[in-house]
Amino acid sequence: MLAAKSLVVWLLIVFLAIGNGAVREGVLLKLLPHSSAYIVSGIILIGCVLLVSIGTIRWFGQLSLARCILIGALWLAFTLVFEFTFALLVQRQDLAHALQAYRFKDGNILPLVLLAVAIAPTLAAYVRGGFSPQDRP
C-alpha cells in the first residue's frame, strides 16, 4: 500500500513538473537569460515538491522516519526510471547525453531537485508532526 500511495503522489509531482517545464519553455526563457530561467524553474519545482509533500504526507498515515525515507527513495527511483526511460527510449538519446541533465551547468539544478524529491517526505512529516512518537527528535 505504501508503494501505491507513493506512486499516486509521485504522479501528481510529475504532472506539476511537466507544467513547470512548459512554463519554463513558454514564459521564463522569454523573460530571463537561459541560466536564470533554469534556476528559477528548478526553485519553483522544488517548492512544488515540498508543497505536495506537506499536503499529502498525512494521507500515508502515521509514519516512522524509516518509512518517510522509504517514500523519498521510491519517489527518487520513480523519477530516475521515468527520466532515463523518456530520454533513452522516447527522445532516443544515448546514455552520455542523458546523463548531462544531471550536471550543474547553464543554470541546471536538477541534482538539487532530485535531492528535494528524496528528502521531501521526511521534511514534510517533520513539519506536520507525522513521525511516530519513538522517532521524534
C-alpha positions as CSV (number, residue, x, y, z in Angstrom):
1,M,0.0,0.0,0.0
2,L,2.9,2.4,0.7
3,A,4.3,1.9,-2.8
4,A,0.9,2.5,-4.4
5,K,0.3,5.7,-2.4
6,S,3.9,6.8,-3.1
7,L,3.2,6.3,-6.8
8,V,0.0,8.3,-6.8
9,V,1.6,11.3,-5.1
10,W,4.6,11.0,-7.3
11,L,2.3,11.2,-10.4
12,L,1.0,14.5,-9.0
13,I,4.6,15.7,-8.7
14,V,5.3,14.6,-12.3
15,F,2.2,16.5,-13.5
16,L,3.4,19.6,-11.8
17,A,7.0,19.1,-13.2
18,I,5.7,18.8,-16.7
19,G,3.6,22.0,-16.2
20,N,6.7,23.7,-14.7
21,G,8.7,22.7,-17.8
22,A,6.0,24.2,-20.0
23,V,6.1,27.5,-18.1
24,R,9.9,27.5,-18.3
25,E,9.9,27.0,-22.1
26,G,6.9,29.2,-22.8
27,V,7.5,32.1,-20.4
28,L,10.7,32.0,-18.3
29,L,13.0,31.6,-21.3
30,K,11.4,34.5,-23.0
31,L,11.8,36.8,-19.9
32,L,15.1,35.7,-18.5
33,P,18.5,34.6,-19.6
34,H,18.8,30.8,-20.2
35,S,20.7,30.1,-16.9
36,S,18.4,32.2,-14.8
37,A,15.3,30.6,-16.4
38,Y,16.6,27.2,-15.5
39,I,17.4,28.2,-11.9
40,V,14.0,29.8,-11.4
41,S,12.3,26.8,-12.9
42,G,14.2,24.5,-10.6
43,I,13.4,26.5,-7.5
44,I,9.7,26.5,-8.5
45,L,9.8,22.7,-8.9
46,I,11.5,22.2,-5.5
47,G,8.7,24.4,-4.0
48,C,6.1,22.3,-5.7
49,V,7.6,19.1,-4.5
50,L,7.7,20.4,-0.9
51,L,4.2,21.7,-1.0
52,V,2.8,18.4,-2.4
53,S,4.7,16.5,0.2
54,I,3.4,18.7,3.1
55,G,-0.1,18.5,1.7
56,T,-0.2,14.7,1.2
57,I,2.1,13.3,3.9
58,R,-0.8,12.7,6.4
59,W,-2.5,10.5,3.7
60,F,0.2,8.0,4.4
61,G,-0.9,7.6,8.0
62,Q,1.4,7.6,11.0
63,L,4.9,7.3,9.6
64,S,8.2,6.4,11.1
65,L,11.4,8.2,10.0
66,A,12.4,5.0,8.1
67,R,9.1,4.9,6.2
68,C,9.5,8.6,5.2
69,I,12.9,7.8,3.9
70,L,11.5,4.8,2.0
71,I,8.8,7.1,0.4
72,G,11.6,9.5,-0.6
73,A,13.7,6.7,-2.0
74,L,10.6,5.4,-4.0
75,W,10.0,8.9,-5.4
76,L,13.6,9.2,-6.4
77,A,13.6,5.8,-8.0
78,F,10.3,6.6,-9.9
79,T,11.8,9.8,-11.1
80,L,15.1,8.3,-12.3
81,V,13.3,5.5,-14.1
82,F,11.0,8.0,-15.7
83,E,13.8,10.4,-16.7
84,F,16.0,7.7,-18.2
85,T,13.2,5.8,-19.9
86,F,12.0,9.1,-21.5
87,A,15.5,10.2,-22.5
88,L,16.7,6.8,-23.8
89,L,13.5,5.4,-25.4
90,V,11.4,8.4,-26.3
91,Q,14.0,11.0,-27.1
92,R,16.4,8.4,-28.4
93,Q,19.3,10.0,-26.6
94,D,22.5,8.0,-25.8
95,L,23.4,7.5,-22.1
96,A,26.1,10.1,-22.2
97,H,23.7,12.8,-23.4
98,A,21.0,11.7,-20.9
99,L,23.5,12.0,-18.0
100,Q,24.3,15.6,-18.9
101,A,20.9,16.6,-17.4
102,Y,22.4,15.7,-14.0
103,R,25.3,18.2,-14.1
104,F,25.3,21.7,-12.7
105,K,25.7,23.5,-15.9
106,D,24.0,26.5,-17.6
107,G,21.6,27.0,-14.6
108,N,20.6,23.4,-14.4
109,I,19.8,22.5,-10.8
110,L,18.3,19.1,-11.4
111,P,20.5,17.4,-8.9
112,L,19.1,19.7,-6.2
113,V,15.5,18.9,-7.4
114,L,16.4,15.2,-7.0
115,L,17.7,15.8,-3.5
116,A,14.4,17.6,-2.7
117,V,12.4,14.7,-4.1
118,A,14.3,12.3,-1.9
119,I,14.1,14.3,1.4
120,A,10.6,15.9,0.9
121,P,8.6,13.2,2.7
122,T,10.9,13.2,5.7
123,L,10.8,17.0,5.9
124,A,7.0,17.1,5.4
125,A,6.4,14.6,8.1
126,Y,8.7,16.5,10.5
127,V,6.9,19.8,9.6
128,R,3.5,18.2,10.1
129,G,4.5,16.3,13.2
130,G,3.9,13.0,11.5
131,F,6.7,10.8,12.9
132,S,5.8,8.0,15.2
133,P,6.5,9.0,18.9
134,Q,9.6,6.8,19.1
135,D,11.1,8.6,16.0
136,R,10.6,12.2,17.1
137,P,13.9,14.0,17.7
